[in-house]
Amino acid sequence: MPAGSSSIRVAVLALEGCVASSVAGPLDVFAMANRLSRDQGGGEPFTTELVAPLAGPVRSFHGLMLGAARVPAPTERFDVVIIPALVGDLEQRVAKRSTTDWLAGQHTRGAKLAAVCAGAFLLAEAGLLEGREATTHWGLARDFATRYPRVALKPELLLVDHGDVLTTGGITACMDLCLHLIAKQVSAELAALCARMLLVEPGRRFLAPDTVHATPRDHGDTAVLRAQEWLEAHLSEPVTLAGAAGAASLGERTLLRRFRKATGDTPLDYVQRLRIEAARRLLETTPRTVEDISQSVGYADTTSFRRRFKARTGLSPGSYRKRFALR
């Protein structure tokens, strides 16, 4: 931290039903950053504390009581507010206007708001993600997209940073979030020191490639289900919206609208996702060449396949095989 600069105030929010590690983790990471900075002859860049909407201990989702949480004054301002991951009844969690109003007030006063996993629902409920990209846990993506259609959800991303609001895609991503904030608020060198000390791979931007994206099939739209089955059966062939619409006995525009509502994808995006999933399994379990796999999952152009594979998984096909192939 530069000499004479003030400490960066970080509030870690404790909420009923939170994941305890997404509260304790940030506290530990920022404490480690202070220690390493001090060891390097610098000051302690962060002042970090646990805060809560109400006085008294907070019960995490598995019963651990989080104590020493302070209720901040209504006009108090922090530099960074960490919103934890939540488990349980999200409808009940986001309905508490006192919390979302407090977050909106912190944002108005200039705080950076950083949400871990399902904490993104609170940012969206506060109206801070409209018209922006965001991420959350892949298992919550469908509910999030339905509830907040004006947010451009990117569940394949580990972290989305708009400067004033940040979202992450998983509980353990709180470590990545904290390292990212340390790099931005203090220095990349201090973030790298913390990453080495904590054995966290720095610079990740995509979720782990072995994350399984559930394919919605219980949506109740039998026409869309027929289209899904047709697309899956013709995965390795050229597919068109007209072909899927014919299988569903719907017009193309009607299928597009109903398919997106039922699955969260367009029919062609759905095919791309299925093809990449099929390619991943082949890379994990077979010695087939990348070119052969590309052809077998419906990509005539191997260069296009490589580009799409990396865009979805964050790794090239070769790097993915080296890391995840079953030996």
N, C-alpha and C positions, 0 to 999 in steps of 0.2 A: 504494500500500500504506500503511495507516495507520502513523503513527510508532510505533516500538517493537514492531511485530508481527514475528514470526519469518518467515524465508523459507520458501516452500512447496517441499518436496522432491519433485521429479518424476523418476521412473525411466522411461526408455524402454528397453524390453526388445528386445535383438537376438537373433534365433533363426535357426537354419539354415533356409534356404528362405524367408526373409522378403522382402517387397518393400522395397527400400532406401529408396524415397521415403517410406514410412510410418514409417520410423525417423528419417531426416534431416528430414522435414517438421516433425514436432513439435519437434525440437531447434531448428530455425530459427524457428518461430513463438514459442516461449517466449523465445528469445534476443531476438527483435524486441520482444516485450512488455517485457522488461527494459530495452531501449534506449529505447523510447518512454516508459516510466515514468520513467526517469532524465532524459530530455529535458524532462519535465513537472515536474521538481523533486522527484520521489519517489525511493524506493529501488528496488532490483531485487527484485521480488516472488518470483522463481522461482530455485531452484537445481536445475539439470537435468543429468542424467548418463546415459550409456549403460551399461546393465548386461547381463549374460548369465549363463546357467546354468553355463557352464564358462569357465575362463580362456582367453585367446587370441582371435584374430580370428574373426569369424563370416562365413560365406559367404552372401550373399543369393542369391535364386533365379536371377539372371542372372550370377552370378559375382563381383560386386563384394564385396571384403573390407571388412567393417566392423570397424575396430580400436578400441583404447582402451576396450574394454568391461571393466568391473570385475565380479567376482563378489561380490555382497553377502553379508554375514554372515547366517547363518540367522535370527537374531533381529532383524535390522535392519528398521526400519519406514520406509516412504516415505508421503508424503501422497497421491500420485497415481502409478499405474503404467500406462503406455501399452503395450498389447499390439499388435504390428504385424500387418499383413496377411500372409498366408502363401500360397504357391503350391506345388503339387506334391502329394505323398502326405500328405493330411490324416490318414489312418489312422495313419501313422507319427508324424506330429507330435503328435497328441493322446495317443498311447500313452506319451509320456515323462512318467511320474508325477512326476519331480523338478520339472518346470516347473509342472504343475498344483497340486502340493502347495505349492510356493512361493507361487503366486498365492493359494491358499486361506489360507495363513498370513498373507500381507499383508492380505487381507480381514479376517481375524480381528483383526489388530492395528489395524484402522481405516483402511486405505488405500482410496482410490477406485480401482477397476479399470476401465480404459477400453479396449475392444477395437476395433480397426480391421478392418472387413471380415471375413475368415475367422478373424481372431483370436477371434471370438465362440465358435468351437468349443472353444477352450481354457477359456473361462469356463464353458461348458456342461459340459465334461468335469470341471471342478472342482466341479460341483454348485451353482454360484452363480446359475443362471438358472431353476431349476425353479420352476414356478408363476408365472413372470414373463413379461412381454413382452420380446422382443429382436428385433434385426434383423441381417442379414448380407447378403452379395452375393446378388442375385436368382438368379444362376446356380448358387448353392450351396443355395438354399432347400429344394429337394426332399430332398437328402441330409441337411441339417440337421434337417428336420422328421421324417425317418425315424429318425435316430439319437437325437434328443432330443424325443420326443413330448410330454413334460411341459412343454416351453417353448412359450409362445404366440408363434410366429414372425410378425413383421410385416415382410415383405421390401419393402413399399412405402415404409417409413419410412427416412429418412436417418439418424436418430439417436433412440435410446431411452435415457432417463436415469432410473434408479431411485435416484439419489443416491449409492449405494455402488458400483453397477456400471453401466457405460454401454456401449452397442454402436452401431456405425455400419454403414451398408449399402454402402459402396464404398471403394476405396483412397483416392481424392481426398477422401473425407469426413473424413480425418484432420485437414484444415484446419478444417472446421466443428467437429469435436470439440474441437480446441485452443481455438478462439475461444469455444466454449461454456464450457469449463473456466475460461478467463480471466475471462469475465463472472461466473461463479459464485464463483470463488476470490478475485478481486480487485474488478473493477468492470465494468459494462456499457460505461462510457466508454472504458476501456483496450481492451476487446475491439473496440469500434467503430473506434478508432484503428488497431489492428492490421489489421482488415478493410480499411480504406481504403488502408493502406500496401501490403497484399499483394494488393489487387484481388480480394478474396473477398466474395461476396454473403453478408451475415450473415443469421441467422435462418431458414435453410432447414430444413425438417423432412421433406420428401418427396424421394424420388429424382427425378432428372431425368425429366420426362414422356416423353422419347423412349426410355426404357429399355424393351426388349422382354422381356416375360415369356414364356419358352419354354413351349409347351403340350406336356406329356408325351404321346407317342403310341406310345412303344416299350416300354410297360409289360407287354405280353404278355397282357393281359386282353381278349379279343376282344369280350366282351359290353359291357364299358365303352367300348371303341372304337366299337361301334355306337351307344351312347348319346351319345357325343361327336359323332359325325357327325349324329345326329338333331338334337341341340341346335344345332349350327352351321347346319343347313339351315333351322331354324325360328327363327332369331335374332330376326327382326323381329316375331314373333308372340308371343302369350301362351304361355308354356311352363309345364308342370307336371312334378312328379316322376313322376306316374303316366304321362305321355306318354313320358318318357325311359325309364322302367322297361319299358313295353310294347315300345319299340324294341329294348331289350336282352334281352327275354324273361326278365326277372327280376322278383322281387317288389320293392316299393319299398324296404323295409328292407335287403334284400340289395344292391340297387344302391347305396344310400347308403353302405353300408360298403365295398363294393368300389371305388366311384368315388373315395371319399376316399383309400383306400389307394393307388390307381393314380395319381391326379393331384394329391393334396394339397388338393383343393377338394371341396365338395359340388356336385351338379349345378347348383343354382341360383346358387351363387357363381361357378361356371364360366361360366354364361351372362352374369352381370353383367360379369365381366372381359372376355369377348369383345365385349360390346356397347360397353364403354368403348373398347376397342381399335379397333373399327370406327368409332366416333365420332371418335376422334383422327385417323384416316386421312382422314376426310371433312373435318374442320376444316383439316387440312394442305393438302389438294389440291383443294378445291372452294369456291365462293363461297356454297354453300347456307346458308340461315339456321339458327340454332341450333334453332329450333322444328321445322324440316323434318328436320334431322339426328336430333333427338330421336325423332320419329315413325318414321323409317326404321330405327333400330336397336332399336325395340321399347319405347320409353318414351312412353306416351300422355300422361303428365304431365311437361311441360317443367321445372317446378320440381323435381320429383324427380330428373330427369335432371341438372340443374345441380348439385344437392347431391351426387349420387353421383359425378359427374365430378370435382368438386373434392376429394371425399374420397379418390379414387384417385390423382389427378395433382398435387394441391396448387394447381391453378389453375382459375379459372372457364373455361367454354368460350371466352368472348370473349378472355380474357387468353392462353389457350393458342394461339388462332388468331393473335393479334398477334405472339406470340413465335416460332411454329414454322411458320406457313403458308409454303408454297413459292411464291415470287413468279415 
